[in-house]
Amino acid sequence: MGARHRIRRTAGAALVLLALSACGSRLDPATVADAAGQGGTTGEVSAAGGDTGLPAGEAPAAGDVPAAGEAPAAGTAGDPGAPAASPGAGGAPSGGGGKSKGKGSPTGTAKAGSCEGFKNQTGITDSTITLANVSDISGPVPGIFESAQQATRAYVEYFNSQNTICGRKLSLVNLDSRADAGADQQAYVKACTDAFAAVGSMSAFDSGGAATASSCGIPDIRSTIVNPERQACKSCLGTYSIRTNLISDPAAKWLAAKYPDAVKNAAFLYINAGAAPVNAKSLAAGYEKAAGWSAKYIQGIDVAEFNFAPYVQQMKDKGIRAVIYYGPYQNTVKLQQAMQQQGFKPDFYMQDPTIYDKRYVQQAGAVAEGTYVFSPNDLFENKSNPEVQLYLSWLQQVKPGAIPNYYGLFAWSAARLFVEKATALGGKLTRASLVDAVRATTAWTGNGAHTAMNLSTGATPPCLKMLQFSGGQWSQVSSGTYLCGSVVDSGIGG
């Protein structure tokens, strides 16, 4: 296999995410180094302290112990308080354990189940419950989903600062799926053996470990599921629930009302790799079906392509007035710069929340102005959302300077979901009972961090926010908390 083919193959690997979740990030050779800007660990580490430099099970210092729902003040010092006592060998307290209760606490509003009958089992000892996070850290795009591991670690530390589950603290093992199906499968062999559950994982080739996870029955509560094989895994669930053929219509209708002529002359462009083509085609068909759009130009752009000018010229020739793009933020910038250079100004430009990332803003500069994003989660800028601010604060505690994104937010949500369900099960906690409890969840919002997700069906949610970058900042431009509508079957990718 030639070098050029190898480049294309690895690029496609990193872009599989674009298929189902409208997410993912792939750098071209000139910008690969930028993807590692968050720093952090790779391979396998313990999250009980881990790269925070703290002793096992100790939370990051954050002044006094936060009240329920209160985020720690980043960078301050203090005593997080003594942890709840762990039971001796063979024993467990009668209650779930822990000090903090309430909606914003580590255990949320979950009523702790009785610990009577609690049994040590795979990944559970007298003192710890071990979780695994399997995410793409190394590989063709270093650090691509490091945010998922950082967020999961952040929640583990938050929980351990105040609570236990039947006397057990949480411990996290980070495994690297390397944007490779084989590596994902190998990581899940280890997770099946060493961990009770996998939480917050995010991998481009999550199909690799699907059969392994299903066969061992490990609860796999992921940030997002991006391949059909993983969707078929009976013990695997994505906190951000989506299906390729199911398209929510609020964005399509909102834009059609605001730009009625533009949506009749729309272009859908995408990175021509992985399953991104079917994702973009499904979106185009869904928007046509839901809100009367007319896709006049549907075009893939090869991963190795660095000249976007011909595609811009095609849009000009076809009278395109609305542009929707699926691709990494680095290529978004190139497309928008090419549009600017050729004097092409459509009525609007929209993308998935991949570009809701400060690195996009930094690279795009002035060409970002006016860009729309549809988002399933609340804004990081929303200071009045306590759960989002809790995520941001603890993220900075475990990794100062870490960049938040929606992969990380949904990994944080996955960790909360695990904790709440495990706490409620108490002495009845097993892998099977946890999977059943999570799969019975029909309206999970991660304590208000994102729109309601139906984990029972795994269907695409009907609600989202419309965001726009204007005047140097992102803001919500749609009305209400979330803009809700219907979900249509595009007939593509199902």
C-alpha positions in Angstrom: 0.0 0.0 0.0 1.5 3.4 -1.0 2.0 6.3 1.4 -0.8 8.3 -0.2 -3.3 5.5 0.3 -2.2 5.0 3.9 -2.8 8.8 4.5 -6.3 8.5 3.1 -7.0 5.4 5.1 -6.0 6.8 8.4 -7.8 10.1 7.7 -11.0 8.1 7.0 -10.6 6.3 10.3 -10.6 9.5 12.2 -13.7 10.8 10.4 -16.0 7.9 10.9 -17.6 9.9 13.6 -19.1 12.3 11.2 -21.4 9.6 10.0 -23.8 9.3 12.9 -23.2 12.0 15.4 -22.3 15.0 13.2 -19.1 15.1 15.2 -15.4 14.3 14.9 -12.2 16.0 14.1 -9.6 15.2 11.5 -6.5 17.3 10.8 -4.7 17.5 7.6 -0.9 16.9 7.6 -0.2 20.6 8.1 -2.3 20.9 11.3 -2.0 17.5 13.0 0.2 19.0 15.7 -2.6 21.4 16.7 -4.9 18.6 17.8 -2.8 17.8 20.8 -3.2 21.2 22.3 -5.1 19.9 25.3 -2.3 17.8 26.6 -3.0 14.9 29.0 -2.3 11.3 29.4 -2.4 8.4 27.0 -2.5 4.7 27.5 -3.6 3.2 30.8 -3.6 5.2 34.0 -5.5 5.2 37.2 -7.9 8.1 37.7 -7.8 7.9 41.4 -5.3 10.7 41.5 -3.7 9.9 38.1 -2.1 12.8 36.4 -3.5 15.2 38.9 -0.7 14.2 41.3 -3.2 13.4 44.0 -3.3 10.3 46.2 -5.7 7.5 45.2 -9.3 8.5 45.7 -8.6 12.1 46.7 -10.4 14.9 45.0 -8.7 18.0 43.6 -8.4 20.7 46.1 -11.1 23.3 45.7 -11.5 25.3 48.9 -14.1 24.0 51.2 -16.3 21.1 50.1 -18.7 22.4 47.5 -22.4 22.5 48.4 -24.7 20.3 46.4 -24.6 21.5 42.9 -21.9 24.1 43.5 -18.8 23.9 41.4 -15.3 24.1 43.0 -13.4 27.3 42.5 -10.7 26.5 40.0 -7.2 26.9 41.2 -8.0 27.4 44.9 -6.7 25.3 47.7 -8.3 23.7 50.7 -9.3 20.5 52.3 -12.0 18.6 50.3 -13.0 16.9 53.5 -12.6 13.4 54.7 -14.1 10.7 52.5 -16.8 8.4 53.8 -15.3 5.4 55.5 -14.9 2.2 53.4 -16.1 -1.0 54.8 -13.7 -3.8 55.9 -13.5 -7.0 54.0 -16.8 -8.7 53.5 -18.8 -5.8 54.8 -20.8 -2.8 53.5 -22.8 -0.1 55.1 -26.6 -0.3 55.0 -27.0 2.8 52.9 -25.4 4.0 49.7 -22.8 6.1 51.5 -21.6 9.7 50.9 -22.4 13.1 52.3 -23.9 15.1 49.5 -27.4 14.8 48.2 -29.6 16.8 45.9 -30.0 17.5 42.2 -26.6 19.0 41.6 -24.7 16.6 44.0 -22.5 13.8 42.6 -25.4 11.3 43.1 -28.1 13.7 41.9 -31.6 13.0 43.1 -31.1 9.2 43.1 -32.3 7.6 46.3 -29.6 5.3 47.5 -30.6 1.7 47.5 -29.9 -0.5 50.4 -26.5 -2.1 50.3 -27.7 -5.3 51.8 -26.5 -8.2 49.6 -23.9 -6.1 47.8 -21.3 -8.4 46.3 -17.8 -7.9 45.0 -17.6 -8.9 41.4 -15.6 -8.1 38.3 -14.1 -4.7 38.8 -15.4 -4.3 42.4 -13.4 -4.8 45.6 -14.1 -4.0 49.2 -12.8 -0.4 48.5 -13.2 0.4 44.8 -15.4 0.2 41.8 -13.2 0.3 38.7 -14.4 2.0 35.6 -12.7 2.0 32.2 -12.7 4.8 29.6 -11.8 3.7 26.1 -11.1 6.7 23.8 -8.9 7.7 20.8 -5.9 9.3 22.3 -3.0 8.4 20.0 -3.2 7.4 16.3 -3.5 9.6 13.2 -4.9 12.5 15.2 -3.2 12.7 18.6 -5.6 13.7 21.4 -8.7 13.6 19.2 -11.0 12.5 22.0 -8.9 13.2 25.0 -11.7 15.5 26.2 -13.8 12.4 26.9 -11.2 10.9 29.3 -10.6 14.3 30.9 -14.3 14.8 31.6 -14.8 11.2 32.9 -11.9 11.7 35.2 -13.3 15.0 36.4 -16.6 13.4 37.4 -14.8 10.5 39.2 -12.9 13.1 41.2 -16.0 15.1 41.9 -17.8 12.0 43.1 -14.9 10.7 45.2 -14.7 14.1 47.0 -18.0 13.6 48.6 -19.5 10.1 48.1 -19.1 6.4 47.9 -21.3 3.6 46.4 -21.9 1.2 49.3 -18.5 2.3 50.7 -16.6 2.0 47.5 -14.8 4.9 45.8 -14.5 5.0 42.0 -11.3 4.2 40.2 -10.7 5.0 36.5 -8.6 3.1 34.0 -7.9 5.0 30.8 -7.4 2.9 27.7 -6.4 4.1 24.2 -8.4 2.9 21.2 -6.0 4.7 18.9 -8.6 5.4 16.2 -8.3 1.8 15.3 -11.0 -1.0 15.4 -8.4 -3.6 16.5 -7.2 -1.4 19.3 -10.8 -0.7 20.4 -11.4 -4.4 20.5 -8.2 -5.1 22.5 -9.1 -2.3 25.0 -12.5 -3.9 25.6 -10.9 -7.3 26.2 -9.0 -5.6 29.1 -12.0 -3.6 30.2 -14.2 -6.7 30.4 -11.6 -8.4 32.6 -10.5 -5.5 34.8 -13.4 -3.0 35.0 -17.0 -3.3 36.2 -18.2 -0.8 33.5 -17.0 1.4 30.7 -18.0 5.0 31.0 -17.7 8.1 28.8 -15.8 6.4 26.0 -15.4 8.0 22.5 -13.8 6.3 19.6 -13.9 6.7 15.8 -13.9 3.0 15.3 -16.2 2.0 18.1 -17.3 -0.9 16.0 -14.2 -2.8 16.9 -15.0 -3.5 20.5 -18.8 -3.9 20.0 -18.9 -7.7 19.9 -16.5 -8.0 22.9 -18.5 -5.6 25.0 -21.7 -7.4 24.1 -20.4 -10.9 24.8 -19.0 -10.0 28.3 -22.0 -7.9 29.1 -20.0 -4.9 30.4 -22.2 -1.8 30.8 -20.8 0.5 28.2 -22.2 4.0 28.8 -20.6 6.0 26.1 -20.3 9.7 25.3 -21.6 8.9 21.8 -22.1 5.8 19.6 -21.0 6.4 16.0 -21.2 3.0 14.3 -24.2 0.7 13.6 -22.2 -2.3 15.1 -22.0 -0.5 18.4 -25.7 0.4 18.3 -26.4 -3.3 18.0 -24.4 -4.1 21.1 -27.0 -4.9 23.8 -25.0 -3.5 26.7 -23.8 -0.4 24.9 -25.6 3.0 25.1 -24.7 6.5 23.9 -25.5 9.4 26.3 -25.8 11.5 23.1 -28.4 9.3 21.3 -28.5 9.5 17.6 -29.3 7.4 14.5 -28.1 8.2 11.0 -31.5 8.0 9.2 -33.4 9.9 11.9 -33.1 13.7 11.4 -34.6 16.2 13.8 -36.3 19.1 12.0 -36.1 22.2 14.3 -33.0 23.6 12.6 -34.4 23.0 9.2 -37.7 24.7 10.0 -36.0 27.6 11.9 -33.7 28.4 9.0 -36.5 28.0 6.4 -38.6 30.5 8.3 -35.7 33.0 8.5 -34.2 32.4 5.0 -37.1 31.0 2.9 -35.4 31.7 -0.5 -31.9 30.5 0.6 -33.1 27.0 1.7 -34.4 26.4 -1.9 -30.8 26.8 -3.1 -28.8 24.8 -0.5 -25.4 23.1 -0.7 -24.4 20.1 1.5 -20.7 19.6 1.5 -18.8 17.0 3.5 -15.5 15.2 4.0 -15.5 12.3 1.6 -14.3 9.7 4.1 -15.7 7.1 6.4 -19.5 7.3 6.7 -19.6 11.1 6.4 -21.2 10.9 2.9 -24.2 9.0 4.1 -24.6 11.4 7.1 -24.6 14.4 4.9 -27.0 12.8 2.3 -29.3 11.8 5.1 -29.4 15.3 6.5 -30.1 16.8 3.0 -32.9 14.3 2.4 -34.3 14.9 5.9 -34.3 18.7 5.5 -36.0 18.4 2.1 -38.6 16.1 3.6 -39.1 18.1 6.8 -39.1 21.7 5.7 -39.1 21.9 1.9 -35.4 22.6 1.4 -33.9 21.9 -2.0 -30.4 20.5 -2.1 -29.0 21.8 -5.3 -25.4 20.8 -4.6 -24.3 17.7 -2.6 -20.6 17.2 -2.8 -17.8 15.3 -1.0 -14.4 16.8 -0.6 -11.5 14.3 -0.5 -9.5 14.2 2.7 -6.2 15.0 0.9 -7.7 18.1 -0.9 -6.4 21.4 0.2 -7.8 23.5 -2.6 -11.4 24.4 -1.9 -11.7 27.0 -4.6 -13.3 24.7 -7.2 -16.1 23.8 -4.8 -16.7 27.4 -4.1 -16.9 28.2 -7.8 -19.4 25.4 -8.2 -21.6 26.9 -5.6 -21.3 30.3 -7.2 -22.2 28.8 -10.6 -25.3 27.0 -9.2 -26.6 30.1 -7.3 -26.2 28.5 -3.9 -27.4 30.7 -1.1 -27.2 28.3 1.9 -24.1 26.2 2.9 -24.1 23.3 5.3 -20.8 21.6 5.9 -19.8 18.3 7.7 -16.1 18.2 8.5 -13.4 19.0 11.1 -13.0 22.6 12.1 -9.6 22.9 10.4 -11.2 22.2 7.0 -14.2 24.4 7.9 -11.7 27.3 8.2 -10.2 26.5 4.8 -13.7 26.4 3.1 -14.7 29.7 4.7 -11.5 31.3 3.7 -11.9 30.1 0.1 -15.4 31.5 0.1 -14.1 34.9 1.4 -11.3 35.0 -1.2 -13.7 34.4 -4.0 -16.3 36.9 -2.7 -18.9 34.2 -2.2 -21.3 35.2 0.6 -24.3 32.8 1.0 -27.2 34.0 3.1 -26.1 31.6 5.8 -23.5 29.0 6.7 -24.2 26.2 9.2 -22.4 23.3 10.7 -22.7 20.6 13.4 -21.3 21.3 16.9 -17.8 20.1 16.0 -16.9 23.7 15.5 -18.3 24.9 18.8 -14.7 24.8 20.0 -12.5 27.8 20.8 -9.8 26.4 18.5 -12.1 26.9 15.6 -12.6 30.5 16.6 -8.9 31.1 17.0 -8.1 29.7 13.6 -11.1 31.1 11.7 -10.8 34.7 12.9 -13.1 37.0 10.9 -14.5 34.3 8.6 -16.3 32.7 11.6 -18.6 35.7 11.9 -22.3 34.8 11.4 -21.7 31.0 11.4 -24.6 28.9 12.8 -24.3 25.7 14.7 -27.1 23.3 15.8 -26.3 22.0 19.3 -27.8 19.3 21.5 -26.3 20.8 24.7 -26.3 24.1 26.5 -23.7 26.7 25.9 -20.5 26.6 28.0 -20.9 30.4 28.2 -24.2 29.9 30.1 -23.1 30.9 33.7 -26.7 30.2 34.9 -26.5 26.5 34.1 -25.0 24.9 37.3 -24.2 21.5 35.7 -22.3 23.0 32.7 -20.3 25.2 35.1 -19.7 22.2 37.3 -18.2 20.3 34.4 -16.1 23.3 33.4 -14.8 23.8 36.9 -13.9 20.2 37.6 -12.3 19.9 34.1 -9.9 22.7 35.0 -9.2 21.0 38.3 -8.0 17.8 36.8 -6.4 19.3 33.7 -5.8 23.1 33.9 -6.1 24.6 30.4 -8.2 21.7 29.0 -10.5 22.7 26.2 -14.2 21.8 26.8 -16.2 20.4 23.9 -19.4 18.4 23.5 -17.6 15.1 23.5 -16.4 15.9 27.0 -19.8 17.2 28.1 -21.5 14.0 27.1 -18.7 11.9 28.8 -19.4 13.9 32.0 -23.1 13.2 31.5 -22.3 9.5 31.1 -20.4 9.4 34.3 -23.3 11.1 36.2 -25.7 8.6 34.7 -23.5 5.7 35.9 -23.3 7.1 39.4 -27.0 7.8 39.7 -28.1 4.4 38.5 -25.5 2.5 40.5 -26.3 4.4 43.6 -30.0 3.6 43.3 -29.3 -0.1 42.7 -27.2 -0.4 45.9 -26.9 -4.0 46.8 -28.6 -5.1 43.6 -25.8 -3.7 41.5 -24.6 -6.0 38.8 -23.6 -5.5 35.2 -26.9 -6.8 34.0 -29.0 -4.7 36.4 -27.1 -1.6 35.5 -27.6 -2.1 31.8 -31.3 -2.6 32.4 -31.5 0.5 34.6 -29.7 2.7 32.0 -31.7 1.3 29.1 -35.0 2.1 30.9 -34.0 5.8 30.9 -36.1 7.7 28.4 -35.4 11.4 29.1 -31.9 11.9 30.4 -30.6 15.5 30.4 -27.5 15.0 32.5 -29.0 17.3 35.1 -29.8 19.9 32.6 -26.5 19.9 30.6 -28.2 18.8 27.4 -31.5 18.1 25.7 -33.4 15.0 26.8 -32.0 11.8 25.4 -34.0 8.6 25.1 -31.5 5.9 25.9 -34.2 3.2 25.6 -34.5 3.7 21.9 -31.2 5.4 21.1 -33.2 7.7 18.7 -32.1 11.1 17.6 -33.6 13.7 20.0 -36.2 16.2 18.5 -34.8 19.2 20.4 -31.8 21.4 19.9 -30.4 24.9 20.2 -29.4 27.2 17.3 -26.2 29.0 18.1 -24.5 31.7 16.2 -21.0 33.2 16.4 -21.3 37.0 16.3 -19.2 39.8 17.6 -16.5 37.5 19.0 -18.8 35.1 20.9 -21.3 32.3 20.6 -24.8 32.9 21.7 -28.2 31.2 21.4 -30.4 32.7 18.7 -33.3 30.3 18.9 -36.1 30.9 21.3 -36.8 29.0 24.5 -34.6 26.6 26.4 -34.5 24.2 23.4 -36.1 24.4 20.0 -38.2 21.3 19.6 -40.0 19.7 16.7 -40.2 16.3 15.1 -37.8 13.6 13.9 -38.1 12.5 10.3 -36.9 9.3 8.7 -34.7 10.4 5.7 -34.7 6.9 4.3 -30.9 7.0 4.1 -28.6 5.2 6.4 -31.2 3.3 8.5 
